[in-house]
Amino acid sequence: MPEQTDDPAATPGSSRELLATRPWTSSYDDGVAHDIDLPETSLIHMLERSVAVNSQRVALEFFGARWKYSRLGAEVERAAEGLRRLGVGRGDRVALVLPNCPQHIVAFYAVMRLGAIAVEHNPLYTAAELRHQFEDHGAKVAVVWDKAVETVRSLPGDVAVESIISVDITRSMPLPMRTALRLPVRRLRQQRAALTTPASGTTDWKQLLSHGPLAHDHPRPGAEDLAIIQYTSGTTGRPKGVMLSHRNLESNAVMGREWLHTGSDEVVYGALPLFHVFGMTLSMTFAMSLGATLVLFPTPRADLIVGAMKRTPATVLPAVPPIYQKVMELADEKGRSLEGITVGVSGAMALPHHLVEEWEAHTDGMLIEGYGLTECSPLVACNPLNDTRRTGSIGIPFPSTDIRTVDPETLEDTPAGEAGELWVRGPQVFQGYWKRPAETAEILQDGWLRTGDIVAVDDDGFLRVVDRLKELIITGGFNVAPTEVEHALTTAEEVAEAAVVGLRGEDGSEVVVAAVVTSPDRTFDEARLREHCYGKVTRYKVPRRIIELDELPRTMLGKIQRREVRQQLEQLGVDLARRS
């Protein structure tokens, strides 16, 4: 039996009494520590250690172009000096609006070097979506993909940034590729136009790096200092800035290193977006802490991933189920081998058993499912890399992580064996919501984080998600707030009312679906409504299906009951086939 943890609040017969013993540690791989040594320095110290030890190893690869750790470290210092000259100092927020590219890594760590706070943004967001976030964090400097510059520039005056650094990601590609993109060939011109566009009136990235390095004695941040603000949608659609410290993020990276038994010889594929906390942690911090090679993809396309396998085979591939499926299908079509991928870490949605079997047959490695949320940097639990792993389970808690199951109504620990809301405690748990003390106090209870997920925990400590208290829809690894999409729909003249829910697809993933009531004297047109939404919200938020109903179910007080809407749509057997 694992050693009893110090939890005097555990009462006899409660789930807390069992969980306080951390029964899951008996399923840990050999050598995995039950508790980690907490980081005492910052993420920039972590990177500097990797640069010092691995200076001649390849740190980054982008379409075949390679950067050694020595170059990465030098560019971080020059970028930090450039940002300092723009007025960025300790505690200032710097907005990053970038796809996956080497400049993204450099910009992130340059912000860390100054003790400033990085704020990640989806570069495909509309101006309306970005506005709420910029209003909240108040960044005056932004590092922006040149394709998104006009969107950022269009923000109203009260939230406008003072300095925009524009990034042409093609400059990080190999010279032959850059040359080819400039040829007067229609296909190549289209490819170039999808990757870059002129951005006048900005500070060019090359200009930012034109100065010498930051003074070596410039103060560095500490472990407890705030490193990033990561936005996650609430059920209202209003942004909530999750505050994560250097210790939060590095602790999660250390947990990952323990779990996966990884070292500096790893090749990690950065296919998941760095602006999402799952991709950021597995790529930006985990891979860099190892001194591993991080292969970056500006978009998680299967053809790019399969193509890279021939050039620089991956050993670690973090992804979501649809990516694994598409990569396998294309590899089979092209006759390419996926062998060498030792481990795949899947999250954000249910991982079908058949997919695990197919992937492991293709790679001769292991595919395991994990669980996390932005407020936990994000990883909380994962299936172990051994035969104790369980299909349909989100795994067992990481080292230094404690859990409880609590009745969400009474806030009492559930009896042993009963499902309840998952509460988490550990060094990865966030510092609170940016400028939202009331919501912070609601979700953080005496150091425990309320996840909003109802889970069942078996005697061995394996977790299974039963339900979700929150009405957020998780599709493709991204959170979608129903209210935000409902608002987009009701701005159309033909929509009187709307309710947005998530329906479970055949592969176990959630699909955004809307039910609408048509305005009097108006005609329902699903295709036109979808097109209307494309102008209001990012593509992944647009409902795959929009279904017309005569009325929406409501409570006695008139509130739309999304749960009943979901049940109605399930009973109708809505075809969830992808719409263009």
QUIHU-V10755 format. One record per run of one state. SS is the DSSP state (H for helix, E for strand, L for the rest). FROM is the first residue (numbers start at 1). LEN is the number of residues. If there is no record, write none. Layout:
BEGIN
ss=(SS,SS)
from=(FROM,FROM)
len=(LEN,LEN)
END
This chain:
BEGIN
ss=(L,E,H,L,H,L,H,L,E,L,E,H,L,E,L,H,L,E,L,H,L,E,H,L,E,L,H,L,H,L,H,L,E,H,L,E,L,E,H,L,E,L,H,L,E,L,H,L,E,L,H,L,E,L,H,L,E,H,L,E,L,E,L,E,L,E,L,E,L,E,L,E,L,H,E,L,E,L,E,L,E,L,E,L,H,L,E,L,E,L,H,L,H,L,E,L,E,L,E,L,H,L)
from=(1,14,15,20,23,28,43,54,58,63,65,69,86,93,98,102,114,117,122,127,138,141,146,154,163,168,169,173,175,182,186,196,203,205,209,226,234,239,246,261,267,271,277,291,293,297,302,312,316,320,321,335,343,347,353,364,366,374,377,378,383,395,398,402,407,413,414,415,416,420,426,432,434,437,444,446,448,458,463,469,473,476,478,481,482,491,495,505,510,519,526,535,539,542,545,549,554,555,560,561,562,573)
len=(13,1,5,3,5,15,11,4,5,2,4,17,7,5,4,12,3,5,5,11,3,5,8,9,5,1,4,2,7,4,10,7,2,4,17,8,5,7,15,6,4,6,14,2,4,5,10,4,4,1,14,8,4,6,11,2,8,3,1,5,12,3,4,5,6,1,1,1,4,6,6,2,3,7,2,2,10,5,6,4,3,2,3,1,9,4,10,5,9,7,9,4,3,3,4,5,1,5,1,1,11,8)
END
